[in-house]
Amino acid sequence: MTTLECVAVTAAAIAMNSVGEACTDMKREYDQCFNRWFAEKFLKGDGSGDPCTDLFKRYQQCVQKAIKEKEIPIEGLEFMGHGKEKPENSS
């Protein structure tokens, strides 16, 4: 994937709404924070600390509430996020 394609995919992801309408602003705020940290710190070798952790946790709680309210079945799904390791059997 070229750099231009990566930028297009990232821009599309940022533009997507959240599963819960009330969560969309939080999603955009988190996406902006993460992308800024990733580009300005992580890609330059500074992987210490993620300043977006609190934003992510608030957004995650909002999404979980929206999933329950919309009765979206999620049984058996495993989610990754801050503080969770990728399962060993995943590729």
Protein Blocks (a to p, Z undefined) as FASTA:
>chain_A
ZZklmmmmmmmmmmpccfblklmmmmmmmmmmmmmmmmmmmmnopaghjfklmmmmmmmm
mmmmmmmmnopafehiacddehiacdfkbZZ
